[in-house]
Amino acid sequence: MERFEKFNVSNIPEENIPTCHGARAVLIDQESKMAILYDKKYSNYELPGGGVESGEDDVRAMIRECKEETGCDVISLARIARVEEITNEE
């Protein structure tokens, strides 16, 4: 069973909120180590992944981004969550 929840900013009409699509992965190697990346720009840690390009689905984007950011090839995958987030960034 999949569970989806949507959180909205109450004072901003949804049609005025710009959207971008991304895909992230929980990468675990044969030694059960998980990949976490440090983002200097925002001083935080995040999972490998990034934006979905035009004509690309989220799975292909996640595989491509993982290769670009970690040098690792994804050999098996399963979707574990879908997240919609609203930020105050331009």
PDB file of N, CA, C and O in Angstrom:
ATOM      1  N   MET A   1       0.841  -1.172   0.000  1.00  0.00           N
ATOM      2  CA  MET A   1       0.000   0.000   0.000  1.00  0.00           C
ATOM      3  C   MET A   1       0.890   1.241   0.000  1.00  0.00           C
ATOM      4  O   MET A   1       1.818   1.343   0.802  1.00  0.00           O
ATOM      5  N   GLU A   2       0.607   2.181  -0.899  1.00  0.00           N
ATOM      6  CA  GLU A   2       1.357   3.429  -0.963  1.00  0.00           C
ATOM      7  C   GLU A   2       0.600   4.509  -0.213  1.00  0.00           C
ATOM      8  O   GLU A   2      -0.629   4.559  -0.255  1.00  0.00           O
ATOM      9  N   ARG A   3       1.324   5.359   0.462  1.00  0.00           N
ATOM     10  CA  ARG A   3       0.720   6.452   1.208  1.00  0.00           C
ATOM     11  C   ARG A   3       1.298   7.757   0.690  1.00  0.00           C
ATOM     12  O   ARG A   3       2.513   7.957   0.707  1.00  0.00           O
ATOM     13  N   PHE A   4       0.436   8.633   0.236  1.00  0.00           N
ATOM     14  CA  PHE A   4       0.869   9.928  -0.265  1.00  0.00           C
ATOM     15  C   PHE A   4       0.207  11.015   0.561  1.00  0.00           C
ATOM     16  O   PHE A   4      -1.001  10.979   0.796  1.00  0.00           O
ATOM     17  N   GLU A   5       0.992  11.971   0.996  1.00  0.00           N
ATOM     18  CA  GLU A   5       0.457  13.108   1.720  1.00  0.00           C
ATOM     19  C   GLU A   5       0.927  14.368   1.010  1.00  0.00           C
ATOM     20  O   GLU A   5       2.051  14.427   0.512  1.00  0.00           O
ATOM     21  N   LYS A   6       0.071  15.364   0.966  1.00  0.00           N
ATOM     22  CA  LYS A   6       0.411  16.616   0.310  1.00  0.00           C
ATOM     23  C   LYS A   6       0.274  17.757   1.307  1.00  0.00           C
ATOM     24  O   LYS A   6      -0.750  17.894   1.976  1.00  0.00           O
ATOM     25  N   PHE A   7       1.319  18.572   1.398  1.00  0.00           N
ATOM     26  CA  PHE A   7       1.316  19.703   2.301  1.00  0.00           C
ATOM     27  C   PHE A   7       1.319  20.971   1.455  1.00  0.00           C
ATOM     28  O   PHE A   7       2.139  21.103   0.546  1.00  0.00           O
ATOM     29  N   ASN A   8       0.418  21.898   1.741  1.00  0.00           N
ATOM     30  CA  ASN A   8       0.329  23.139   0.980  1.00  0.00           C
ATOM     31  C   ASN A   8       0.552  24.344   1.882  1.00  0.00           C
ATOM     32  O   ASN A   8       0.223  24.322   3.068  1.00  0.00           O
ATOM     33  N   VAL A   9       1.110  25.377   1.308  1.00  0.00           N
ATOM     34  CA  VAL A   9       1.216  26.650   2.001  1.00  0.00           C
ATOM     35  C   VAL A   9      -0.134  27.324   1.816  1.00  0.00           C
ATOM     36  O   VAL A   9      -0.543  27.593   0.686  1.00  0.00           O
ATOM     37  N   SER A  10      -0.822  27.594   2.899  1.00  0.00           N
ATOM     38  CA  SER A  10      -2.213  28.038   2.823  1.00  0.00           C
ATOM     39  C   SER A  10      -2.402  29.406   2.180  1.00  0.00           C
ATOM     40  O   SER A  10      -3.454  29.652   1.591  1.00  0.00           O
ATOM     41  N   ASN A  11      -1.439  30.292   2.267  1.00  0.00           N
ATOM     42  CA  ASN A  11      -1.642  31.642   1.735  1.00  0.00           C
ATOM     43  C   ASN A  11      -1.110  31.829   0.314  1.00  0.00           C
ATOM     44  O   ASN A  11      -1.124  32.952  -0.190  1.00  0.00           O
ATOM     45  N   ILE A  12      -0.647  30.785  -0.340  1.00  0.00           N
ATOM     46  CA  ILE A  12      -0.163  30.877  -1.722  1.00  0.00           C
ATOM     47  C   ILE A  12      -0.992  29.942  -2.590  1.00  0.00           C
ATOM     48  O   ILE A  12      -1.022  28.736  -2.343  1.00  0.00           O
ATOM     49  N   PRO A  13      -1.675  30.486  -3.616  1.00  0.00           N
ATOM     50  CA  PRO A  13      -2.439  29.606  -4.506  1.00  0.00           C
ATOM     51  C   PRO A  13      -1.504  28.593  -5.169  1.00  0.00           C
ATOM     52  O   PRO A  13      -0.420  28.953  -5.628  1.00  0.00           O
ATOM     53  N   GLU A  14      -1.922  27.338  -5.219  1.00  0.00           N
ATOM     54  CA  GLU A  14      -1.071  26.268  -5.738  1.00  0.00           C
ATOM     55  C   GLU A  14      -0.587  26.538  -7.158  1.00  0.00           C
ATOM     56  O   GLU A  14       0.532  26.161  -7.506  1.00  0.00           O
ATOM     57  N   GLU A  15      -1.417  27.190  -7.993  1.00  0.00           N
ATOM     58  CA  GLU A  15      -1.004  27.453  -9.375  1.00  0.00           C
ATOM     59  C   GLU A  15       0.123  28.479  -9.462  1.00  0.00           C
ATOM     60  O   GLU A  15       0.757  28.598 -10.510  1.00  0.00           O
ATOM     61  N   ASN A  16       0.391  29.226  -8.379  1.00  0.00           N
ATOM     62  CA  ASN A  16       1.472  30.207  -8.356  1.00  0.00           C
ATOM     63  C   ASN A  16       2.775  29.658  -7.784  1.00  0.00           C
ATOM     64  O   ASN A  16       3.765  30.382  -7.689  1.00  0.00           O
ATOM     65  N   ILE A  17       2.779  28.393  -7.405  1.00  0.00           N
ATOM     66  CA  ILE A  17       3.985  27.802  -6.831  1.00  0.00           C
ATOM     67  C   ILE A  17       4.783  27.140  -7.948  1.00  0.00           C
ATOM     68  O   ILE A  17       4.302  26.190  -8.566  1.00  0.00           O
ATOM     69  N   PRO A  18       6.006  27.628  -8.221  1.00  0.00           N
ATOM     70  CA  PRO A  18       6.811  26.992  -9.266  1.00  0.00           C
ATOM     71  C   PRO A  18       7.190  25.570  -8.854  1.00  0.00           C
ATOM     72  O   PRO A  18       7.387  25.282  -7.673  1.00  0.00           O
ATOM     73  N   THR A  19       7.287  24.700  -9.836  1.00  0.00           N
ATOM     74  CA  THR A  19       7.624  23.314  -9.525  1.00  0.00           C
ATOM     75  C   THR A  19       8.899  22.901 -10.245  1.00  0.00           C
ATOM     76  O   THR A  19       9.221  23.418 -11.315  1.00  0.00           O
ATOM     77  N   CYS A  20       9.606  21.978  -9.649  1.00  0.00           N
ATOM     78  CA  CYS A  20      10.705  21.305 -10.309  1.00  0.00           C
ATOM     79  C   CYS A  20      10.661  19.864  -9.827  1.00  0.00           C
ATOM     80  O   CYS A  20      10.241  19.591  -8.702  1.00  0.00           O
ATOM     81  N   HIS A  21      11.086  18.965 -10.660  1.00  0.00           N
ATOM     82  CA  HIS A  21      11.003  17.549 -10.342  1.00  0.00           C
ATOM     83  C   HIS A  21      12.400  16.996 -10.119  1.00  0.00           C
ATOM     84  O   HIS A  21      13.333  17.312 -10.857  1.00  0.00           O
ATOM     85  N   GLY A  22      12.530  16.180  -9.107  1.00  0.00           N
ATOM     86  CA  GLY A  22      13.814  15.584  -8.779  1.00  0.00           C
ATOM     87  C   GLY A  22      13.650  14.146  -8.344  1.00  0.00           C
ATOM     88  O   GLY A  22      12.537  13.679  -8.106  1.00  0.00           O
ATOM     89  N   ALA A  23      14.750  13.460  -8.244  1.00  0.00           N
ATOM     90  CA  ALA A  23      14.752  12.065  -7.801  1.00  0.00           C
ATOM     91  C   ALA A  23      15.984  11.850  -6.931  1.00  0.00           C
ATOM     92  O   ALA A  23      17.079  12.296  -7.275  1.00  0.00           O
ATOM     93  N   ARG A  24      15.807  11.175  -5.820  1.00  0.00           N
ATOM     94  CA  ARG A  24      16.913  10.878  -4.910  1.00  0.00           C
ATOM     95  C   ARG A  24      16.919   9.394  -4.605  1.00  0.00           C
ATOM     96  O   ARG A  24      15.915   8.706  -4.787  1.00  0.00           O
ATOM     97  N   ALA A  25      18.066   8.903  -4.134  1.00  0.00           N
ATOM     98  CA  ALA A  25      18.218   7.472  -3.899  1.00  0.00           C
ATOM     99  C   ALA A  25      18.849   7.196  -2.538  1.00  0.00           C
ATOM    100  O   ALA A  25      19.661   7.976  -2.042  1.00  0.00           O
ATOM    101  N   VAL A  26      18.466   6.092  -1.960  1.00  0.00           N
ATOM    102  CA  VAL A  26      19.153   5.549  -0.797  1.00  0.00           C
ATOM    103  C   VAL A  26      20.080   4.489  -1.367  1.00  0.00           C
ATOM    104  O   VAL A  26      19.641   3.389  -1.699  1.00  0.00           O
ATOM    105  N   LEU A  27      21.367   4.819  -1.482  1.00  0.00           N
ATOM    106  CA  LEU A  27      22.349   3.907  -2.063  1.00  0.00           C
ATOM    107  C   LEU A  27      23.046   3.139  -0.949  1.00  0.00           C
ATOM    108  O   LEU A  27      23.611   3.728  -0.027  1.00  0.00           O
ATOM    109  N   ILE A  28      22.997   1.812  -1.050  1.00  0.00           N
ATOM    110  CA  ILE A  28      23.632   0.950  -0.051  1.00  0.00           C
ATOM    111  C   ILE A  28      24.537  -0.029  -0.782  1.00  0.00           C
ATOM    112  O   ILE A  28      24.110  -0.688  -1.730  1.00  0.00           O
ATOM    113  N   ASP A  29      25.791  -0.124  -0.340  1.00  0.00           N
ATOM    114  CA  ASP A  29      26.734  -1.030  -1.006  1.00  0.00           C
ATOM    115  C   ASP A  29      26.722  -2.419  -0.362  1.00  0.00           C
ATOM    116  O   ASP A  29      25.934  -2.687   0.545  1.00  0.00           O
ATOM    117  N   GLN A  30      27.612  -3.300  -0.846  1.00  0.00           N
ATOM    118  CA  GLN A  30      27.667  -4.680  -0.352  1.00  0.00           C
ATOM    119  C   GLN A  30      28.055  -4.769   1.122  1.00  0.00           C
ATOM    120  O   GLN A  30      27.798  -5.780   1.775  1.00  0.00           O
ATOM    121  N   GLU A  31      28.669  -3.716   1.639  1.00  0.00           N
ATOM    122  CA  GLU A  31      29.064  -3.692   3.052  1.00  0.00           C
ATOM    123  C   GLU A  31      28.026  -2.984   3.927  1.00  0.00           C
ATOM    124  O   GLU A  31      28.292  -2.667   5.086  1.00  0.00           O
ATOM    125  N   SER A  32      26.849  -2.743   3.360  1.00  0.00           N
ATOM    126  CA  SER A  32      25.735  -2.060   4.047  1.00  0.00           C
ATOM    127  C   SER A  32      26.057  -0.617   4.425  1.00  0.00           C
ATOM    128  O   SER A  32      25.500  -0.084   5.385  1.00  0.00           O
ATOM    129  N   LYS A  33      26.960   0.017   3.666  1.00  0.00           N
ATOM    130  CA  LYS A  33      27.260   1.435   3.873  1.00  0.00           C
ATOM    131  C   LYS A  33      26.358   2.253   2.954  1.00  0.00           C
ATOM    132  O   LYS A  33      26.146   1.899   1.795  1.00  0.00           O
ATOM    133  N   MET A  34      25.829   3.360   3.495  1.00  0.00           N
ATOM    134  CA  MET A  34      24.912   4.206   2.744  1.00  0.00           C
ATOM    135  C   MET A  34      25.622   5.477   2.280  1.00  0.00           C
ATOM    136  O   MET A  34      26.406   6.061   3.027  1.00  0.00           O
ATOM    137  N   ALA A  35      25.349   5.899   1.053  1.00  0.00           N
ATOM    138  CA  ALA A  35      25.958   7.112   0.502  1.00  0.00           C
ATOM    139  C   ALA A  35      25.181   8.343   0.955  1.00  0.00           C
ATOM    140  O   ALA A  35      23.963   8.423   0.796  1.00  0.00           O
ATOM    141  N   ILE A  36      25.909   9.297   1.519  1.00  0.00           N
ATOM    142  CA  ILE A  36      25.363  10.595   1.916  1.00  0.00           C
ATOM    143  C   ILE A  36      26.308  11.659   1.366  1.00  0.00           C
ATOM    144  O   ILE A  36      27.525  11.545   1.517  1.00  0.00           O
ATOM    145  N   LEU A  37      25.759  12.686   0.733  1.00  0.00           N
ATOM    146  CA  LEU A  37      26.581  13.753   0.154  1.00  0.00           C
ATOM    147  C   LEU A  37      26.465  15.026   0.982  1.00  0.00           C
ATOM    148  O   LEU A  37      25.414  15.317   1.554  1.00  0.00           O
ATOM    149  N   TYR A  38      27.559  15.778   1.038  1.00  0.00           N
ATOM    150  CA  TYR A  38      27.550  17.069   1.732  1.00  0.00           C
ATOM    151  C   TYR A  38      27.430  18.177   0.704  1.00  0.00           C
ATOM    152  O   TYR A  38      28.206  18.224  -0.250  1.00  0.00           O
ATOM    153  N   ASP A  39      26.471  19.067   0.886  1.00  0.00           N
ATOM    154  CA  ASP A  39      26.250  20.200  -0.008  1.00  0.00           C
ATOM    155  C   ASP A  39      26.811  21.457   0.652  1.00  0.00           C
ATOM    156  O   ASP A  39      26.217  21.991   1.588  1.00  0.00           O
ATOM    157  N   LYS A  40      27.968  21.930   0.154  1.00  0.00           N
ATOM    158  CA  LYS A  40      28.618  23.110   0.739  1.00  0.00           C
ATOM    159  C   LYS A  40      27.751  24.360   0.604  1.00  0.00           C
ATOM    160  O   LYS A  40      27.731  25.204   1.500  1.00  0.00           O
ATOM    161  N   LYS A  41      27.033  24.479  -0.515  1.00  0.00           N
ATOM    162  CA  LYS A  41      26.222  25.679  -0.765  1.00  0.00           C
ATOM    163  C   LYS A  41      25.211  25.915   0.354  1.00  0.00           C
ATOM    164  O   LYS A  41      25.030  27.047   0.801  1.00  0.00           O
ATOM    165  N   TYR A  42      24.548  24.842   0.808  1.00  0.00           N
ATOM    166  CA  TYR A  42      23.511  24.967   1.837  1.00  0.00           C
ATOM    167  C   TYR A  42      23.963  24.416   3.193  1.00  0.00           C
ATOM    168  O   TYR A  42      23.189  24.422   4.149  1.00  0.00           O
ATOM    169  N   SER A  43      25.194  23.946   3.281  1.00  0.00           N
ATOM    170  CA  SER A  43      25.747  23.378   4.515  1.00  0.00           C
ATOM    171  C   SER A  43      24.857  22.287   5.103  1.00  0.00           C
ATOM    172  O   SER A  43      24.543  22.292   6.293  1.00  0.00           O
ATOM    173  N   ASN A  44      24.455  21.345   4.233  1.00  0.00           N
ATOM    174  CA  ASN A  44      23.649  20.227   4.729  1.00  0.00           C
ATOM    175  C   ASN A  44      24.021  18.927   4.009  1.00  0.00           C
ATOM    176  O   ASN A  44      24.727  18.929   3.000  1.00  0.00           O
ATOM    177  N   TYR A  45      23.534  17.846   4.549  1.00  0.00           N
ATOM    178  CA  TYR A  45      23.760  16.525   3.967  1.00  0.00           C
ATOM    179  C   TYR A  45      22.507  16.095   3.228  1.00  0.00           C
ATOM    180  O   TYR A  45      21.394  16.435   3.629  1.00  0.00           O
ATOM    181  N   GLU A  46      22.688  15.344   2.142  1.00  0.00           N
ATOM    182  CA  GLU A  46      21.546  14.898   1.356  1.00  0.00           C
ATOM    183  C   GLU A  46      21.841  13.570   0.683  1.00  0.00           C
ATOM    184  O   GLU A  46      22.990  13.139   0.579  1.00  0.00           O
ATOM    185  N   LEU A  47      20.778  12.939   0.231  1.00  0.00           N
ATOM    186  CA  LEU A  47      20.913  11.698  -0.526  1.00  0.00           C
ATOM    187  C   LEU A  47      21.331  12.024  -1.950  1.00  0.00           C
ATOM    188  O   LEU A  47      21.014  13.106  -2.444  1.00  0.00           O
ATOM    189  N   PRO A  48      22.036  11.115  -2.629  1.00  0.00           N
ATOM    190  CA  PRO A  48      22.395  11.334  -4.031  1.00  0.00           C
ATOM    191  C   PRO A  48      21.137  11.505  -4.882  1.00  0.00           C
ATOM    192  O   PRO A  48      20.120  10.857  -4.638  1.00  0.00           O
ATOM    193  N   GLY A  49      21.215  12.365  -5.862  1.00  0.00           N
ATOM    194  CA  GLY A  49      20.092  12.575  -6.773  1.00  0.00           C
ATOM    195  C   GLY A  49      20.056  14.002  -7.238  1.00  0.00           C
ATOM    196  O   GLY A  49      20.948  14.791  -6.929  1.00  0.00           O
ATOM    197  N   GLY A  50      19.025  14.335  -7.981  1.00  0.00           N
ATOM    198  CA  GLY A  50      18.910  15.688  -8.494  1.00  0.00           C
ATOM    199  C   GLY A  50      17.736  15.824  -9.422  1.00  0.00           C
ATOM    200  O   GLY A  50      16.780  15.052  -9.352  1.00  0.00           O
ATOM    201  N   GLY A  51      17.808  16.807 -10.294  1.00  0.00           N
ATOM    202  CA  GLY A  51      16.700  17.164 -11.168  1.00  0.00           C
ATOM    203  C   GLY A  51      16.423  16.158 -12.274  1.00  0.00           C
ATOM    204  O   GLY A  51      17.324  15.503 -12.798  1.00  0.00           O
ATOM    205  N   VAL A  52      15.148  16.063 -12.606  1.00  0.00           N
ATOM    206  CA  VAL A  52      14.693  15.241 -13.724  1.00  0.00           C
ATOM    207  C   VAL A  52      14.701  16.126 -14.962  1.00  0.00           C
ATOM    208  O   VAL A  52      14.040  17.164 -14.988  1.00  0.00           O
ATOM    209  N   GLU A  53      15.445  15.721 -15.989  1.00  0.00           N
ATOM    210  CA  GLU A  53      15.553  16.502 -17.214  1.00  0.00           C
ATOM    211  C   GLU A  53      14.364  16.242 -18.133  1.00  0.00           C
ATOM    212  O   GLU A  53      13.658  15.245 -17.980  1.00  0.00           O
ATOM    213  N   SER A  54      14.152  17.134 -19.076  1.00  0.00           N
ATOM    214  CA  SER A  54      13.058  17.005 -20.041  1.00  0.00           C
ATOM    215  C   SER A  54      13.161  15.678 -20.801  1.00  0.00           C
ATOM    216  O   SER A  54      14.231  15.328 -21.299  1.00  0.00           O
ATOM    217  N   GLY A  55      12.063  14.951 -20.887  1.00  0.00           N
ATOM    218  CA  GLY A  55      12.036  13.678 -21.593  1.00  0.00           C
ATOM    219  C   GLY A  55      12.551  12.506 -20.770  1.00  0.00           C
ATOM    220  O   GLY A  55      12.672  11.397 -21.291  1.00  0.00           O
ATOM    221  N   GLU A  56      12.854  12.728 -19.504  1.00  0.00           N
ATOM    222  CA  GLU A  56      13.437  11.709 -18.638  1.00  0.00           C
ATOM    223  C   GLU A  56      12.422  11.358 -17.540  1.00  0.00           C
ATOM    224  O   GLU A  56      11.744  12.246 -17.023  1.00  0.00           O
ATOM    225  N   ASP A  57      12.313  10.087 -17.187  1.00  0.00           N
ATOM    226  CA  ASP A  57      11.453   9.740 -16.053  1.00  0.00           C
ATOM    227  C   ASP A  57      12.281   9.765 -14.771  1.00  0.00           C
ATOM    228  O   ASP A  57      13.506   9.867 -14.816  1.00  0.00           O
ATOM    229  N   ASP A  58      11.600   9.670 -13.630  1.00  0.00           N
ATOM    230  CA  ASP A  58      12.313   9.817 -12.361  1.00  0.00           C
ATOM    231  C   ASP A  58      13.314   8.695 -12.105  1.00  0.00           C
ATOM    232  O   ASP A  58      14.338   8.927 -11.463  1.00  0.00           O
ATOM    233  N   VAL A  59      13.043   7.490 -12.589  1.00  0.00           N
ATOM    234  CA  VAL A  59      13.976   6.373 -12.388  1.00  0.00           C
ATOM    235  C   VAL A  59      15.265   6.606 -13.170  1.00  0.00           C
ATOM    236  O   VAL A  59      16.359   6.451 -12.627  1.00  0.00           O
ATOM    237  N   ARG A  60      15.139   6.974 -14.434  1.00  0.00           N
ATOM    238  CA  ARG A  60      16.341   7.249 -15.243  1.00  0.00           C
ATOM    239  C   ARG A  60      17.124   8.426 -14.681  1.00  0.00           C
ATOM    240  O   ARG A  60      18.355   8.420 -14.696  1.00  0.00           O
ATOM    241  N   ALA A  61      16.412   9.441 -14.183  1.00  0.00           N
ATOM    242  CA  ALA A  61      17.086  10.603 -13.588  1.00  0.00           C
ATOM    243  C   ALA A  61      17.870  10.192 -12.351  1.00  0.00           C
ATOM    244  O   ALA A  61      19.010  10.615 -12.163  1.00  0.00           O
ATOM    245  N   MET A  62      17.266   9.375 -11.515  1.00  0.00           N
ATOM    246  CA  MET A  62      17.929   8.931 -10.288  1.00  0.00           C
ATOM    247  C   MET A  62      19.176   8.113 -10.621  1.00  0.00           C
ATOM    248  O   MET A  62      20.222   8.301 -10.000  1.00  0.00           O
ATOM    249  N   ILE A  63      19.075   7.218 -11.582  1.00  0.00           N
ATOM    250  CA  ILE A  63      20.225   6.401 -11.983  1.00  0.00           C
ATOM    251  C   ILE A  63      21.346   7.293 -12.536  1.00  0.00           C
ATOM    252  O   ILE A  63      22.513   7.113 -12.191  1.00  0.00           O
ATOM    253  N   ARG A  64      20.986   8.252 -13.391  1.00  0.00           N
ATOM    254  CA  ARG A  64      21.975   9.161 -13.982  1.00  0.00           C
ATOM    255  C   ARG A  64      22.630  10.018 -12.904  1.00  0.00           C
ATOM    256  O   ARG A  64      23.853  10.148 -12.867  1.00  0.00           O
ATOM    257  N   GLU A  65      21.818  10.598 -12.031  1.00  0.00           N
ATOM    258  CA  GLU A  65      22.355  11.466 -10.980  1.00  0.00           C
ATOM    259  C   GLU A  65      23.264  10.701 -10.023  1.00  0.00           C
ATOM    260  O   GLU A  65      24.290  11.225  -9.591  1.00  0.00           O
ATOM    261  N   CYS A  66      22.897   9.472  -9.690  1.00  0.00           N
ATOM    262  CA  CYS A  66      23.747   8.662  -8.804  1.00  0.00           C
ATOM    263  C   CYS A  66      25.104   8.413  -9.434  1.00  0.00           C
ATOM    264  O   CYS A  66      26.129   8.486  -8.757  1.00  0.00           O
ATOM    265  N   LYS A  67      25.116   8.118 -10.733  1.00  0.00           N
ATOM    266  CA  LYS A  67      26.373   7.895 -11.445  1.00  0.00           C
ATOM    267  C   LYS A  67      27.212   9.173 -11.456  1.00  0.00           C
ATOM    268  O   LYS A  67      28.417   9.132 -11.208  1.00  0.00           O
ATOM    269  N   GLU A  68      26.560  10.320 -11.747  1.00  0.00           N
ATOM    270  CA  GLU A  68      27.282  11.591 -11.803  1.00  0.00           C
ATOM    271  C   GLU A  68      27.858  11.986 -10.448  1.00  0.00           C
ATOM    272  O   GLU A  68      28.988  12.467 -10.370  1.00  0.00           O
ATOM    273  N   GLU A  69      27.094  11.786  -9.391  1.00  0.00           N
ATOM    274  CA  GLU A  69      27.505  12.281  -8.077  1.00  0.00           C
ATOM    275  C   GLU A  69      28.390  11.318  -7.297  1.00  0.00           C
ATOM    276  O   GLU A  69      29.208  11.753  -6.486  1.00  0.00           O
ATOM    277  N   THR A  70      28.239  10.022  -7.529  1.00  0.00           N
ATOM    278  CA  THR A  70      28.991   9.046  -6.732  1.00  0.00           C
ATOM    279  C   THR A  70      29.922   8.173  -7.563  1.00  0.00           C
ATOM    280  O   THR A  70      30.841   7.557  -7.022  1.00  0.00           O
ATOM    281  N   GLY A  71      29.692   8.114  -8.878  1.00  0.00           N
ATOM    282  CA  GLY A  71      30.465   7.223  -9.730  1.00  0.00           C
ATOM    283  C   GLY A  71      29.970   5.788  -9.678  1.00  0.00           C
ATOM    284  O   GLY A  71      30.555   4.907 -10.308  1.00  0.00           O
ATOM    285  N   CYS A  72      28.903   5.544  -8.938  1.00  0.00           N
ATOM    286  CA  CYS A  72      28.362   4.185  -8.767  1.00  0.00           C
ATOM    287  C   CYS A  72      27.257   3.894  -9.765  1.00  0.00           C
ATOM    288  O   CYS A  72      26.485   4.778 -10.136  1.00  0.00           O
ATOM    289  N   ASP A  73      27.193   2.647 -10.193  1.00  0.00           N
ATOM    290  CA  ASP A  73      26.098   2.178 -11.027  1.00  0.00           C
ATOM    291  C   ASP A  73      25.022   1.562 -10.139  1.00  0.00           C
ATOM    292  O   ASP A  73      25.333   0.775  -9.245  1.00  0.00           O
ATOM    293  N   VAL A  74      23.765   1.913 -10.376  1.00  0.00           N
ATOM    294  CA  VAL A  74      22.652   1.333  -9.636  1.00  0.00           C
ATOM    295  C   VAL A  74      22.342  -0.017 -10.280  1.00  0.00           C
ATOM    296  O   VAL A  74      22.097  -0.090 -11.484  1.00  0.00           O
ATOM    297  N   ILE A  75      22.352  -1.091  -9.476  1.00  0.00           N
ATOM    298  CA  ILE A  75      22.116  -2.420 -10.046  1.00  0.00           C
ATOM    299  C   ILE A  75      20.754  -2.999  -9.677  1.00  0.00           C
ATOM    300  O   ILE A  75      20.279  -3.915 -10.348  1.00  0.00           O
ATOM    301  N   SER A  76      20.126  -2.496  -8.646  1.00  0.00           N
ATOM    302  CA  SER A  76      18.746  -2.890  -8.351  1.00  0.00           C
ATOM    303  C   SER A  76      18.081  -1.737  -7.625  1.00  0.00           C
ATOM    304  O   SER A  76      18.742  -0.963  -6.932  1.00  0.00           O
ATOM    305  N   LEU A  77      16.777  -1.625  -7.786  1.00  0.00           N
ATOM    306  CA  LEU A  77      16.096  -0.517  -7.150  1.00  0.00           C
ATOM    307  C   LEU A  77      14.650  -0.859  -6.847  1.00  0.00           C
ATOM    308  O   LEU A  77      14.053  -1.745  -7.458  1.00  0.00           O
ATOM    309  N   ALA A  78      14.112  -0.134  -5.895  1.00  0.00           N
ATOM    310  CA  ALA A  78      12.702  -0.227  -5.520  1.00  0.00           C
ATOM    311  C   ALA A  78      12.268   1.145  -5.046  1.00  0.00           C
ATOM    312  O   ALA A  78      12.993   1.814  -4.309  1.00  0.00           O
ATOM    313  N   ARG A  79      11.099   1.558  -5.465  1.00  0.00           N
ATOM    314  CA  ARG A  79      10.584   2.862  -5.030  1.00  0.00           C
ATOM    315  C   ARG A  79      10.107   2.722  -3.590  1.00  0.00           C
ATOM    316  O   ARG A  79       9.330   1.822  -3.271  1.00  0.00           O
ATOM    317  N   ILE A  80      10.580   3.625  -2.716  1.00  0.00           N
ATOM    318  CA  ILE A  80      10.179   3.540  -1.311  1.00  0.00           C
ATOM    319  C   ILE A  80       9.345   4.740  -0.866  1.00  0.00           C
ATOM    320  O   ILE A  80       8.667   4.669   0.159  1.00  0.00           O
ATOM    321  N   ALA A  81       9.382   5.834  -1.614  1.00  0.00           N
ATOM    322  CA  ALA A  81       8.605   7.000  -1.203  1.00  0.00           C
ATOM    323  C   ALA A  81       8.479   7.987  -2.351  1.00  0.00           C
ATOM    324  O   ALA A  81       9.253   7.967  -3.308  1.00  0.00           O
ATOM    325  N   ARG A  82       7.487   8.843  -2.228  1.00  0.00           N
ATOM    326  CA  ARG A  82       7.314   9.974  -3.133  1.00  0.00           C
ATOM    327  C   ARG A  82       7.067  11.180  -2.249  1.00  0.00           C
ATOM    328  O   ARG A  82       6.221  11.137  -1.356  1.00  0.00           O
ATOM    329  N   VAL A  83       7.803  12.259  -2.492  1.00  0.00           N
ATOM    330  CA  VAL A  83       7.709  13.437  -1.649  1.00  0.00           C
ATOM    331  C   VAL A  83       7.451  14.656  -2.516  1.00  0.00           C
ATOM    332  O   VAL A  83       8.086  14.833  -3.556  1.00  0.00           O
ATOM    333  N   GLU A  84       6.520  15.492  -2.088  1.00  0.00           N
ATOM    334  CA  GLU A  84       6.336  16.804  -2.681  1.00  0.00           C
ATOM    335  C   GLU A  84       6.700  17.810  -1.608  1.00  0.00           C
ATOM    336  O   GLU A  84       6.174  17.755  -0.497  1.00  0.00           O
ATOM    337  N   GLU A  85       7.586  18.717  -1.929  1.00  0.00           N
ATOM    338  CA  GLU A  85       7.949  19.725  -0.929  1.00  0.00           C
ATOM    339  C   GLU A  85       7.822  21.108  -1.510  1.00  0.00           C
ATOM    340  O   GLU A  85       8.040  21.326  -2.702  1.00  0.00           O
ATOM    341  N   ILE A  86       7.471  22.024  -0.665  1.00  0.00           N
ATOM    342  CA  ILE A  86       7.353  23.427  -1.053  1.00  0.00           C
ATOM    343  C   ILE A  86       8.400  24.178  -0.257  1.00  0.00           C
ATOM    344  O   ILE A  86       8.451  24.079   0.969  1.00  0.00           O
ATOM    345  N   THR A  87       9.244  24.937  -0.964  1.00  0.00           N
ATOM    346  CA  THR A  87      10.283  25.698  -0.282  1.00  0.00           C
ATOM    347  C   THR A  87      10.085  27.182  -0.566  1.00  0.00           C
ATOM    348  O   THR A  87       9.283  27.551  -1.424  1.00  0.00           O
ATOM    349  N   ASN A  88      10.789  28.001   0.127  1.00  0.00           N
ATOM    350  CA  ASN A  88      10.685  29.441  -0.103  1.00  0.00           C
ATOM    351  C   ASN A  88      11.807  29.939  -1.002  1.00  0.00           C
ATOM    352  O   ASN A  88      12.039  31.145  -1.092  1.00  0.00           O
ATOM    353  N   GLU A  89      12.512  29.014  -1.676  1.00  0.00           N
ATOM    354  CA  GLU A  89      13.589  29.431  -2.580  1.00  0.00           C
ATOM    355  C   GLU A  89      12.998  29.905  -3.899  1.00  0.00           C
ATOM    356  O   GLU A  89      11.942  29.432  -4.321  1.00  0.00           O
ATOM    357  N   GLU A  90      13.678  30.834  -4.543  1.00  0.00           N
ATOM    358  CA  GLU A  90      13.217  31.335  -5.841  1.00  0.00           C
ATOM    359  C   GLU A  90      13.509  30.309  -6.911  1.00  0.00           C
ATOM    360  O   GLU A  90      13.200  30.533  -8.081  1.00  0.00           O
TER     361      GLU A  90
END
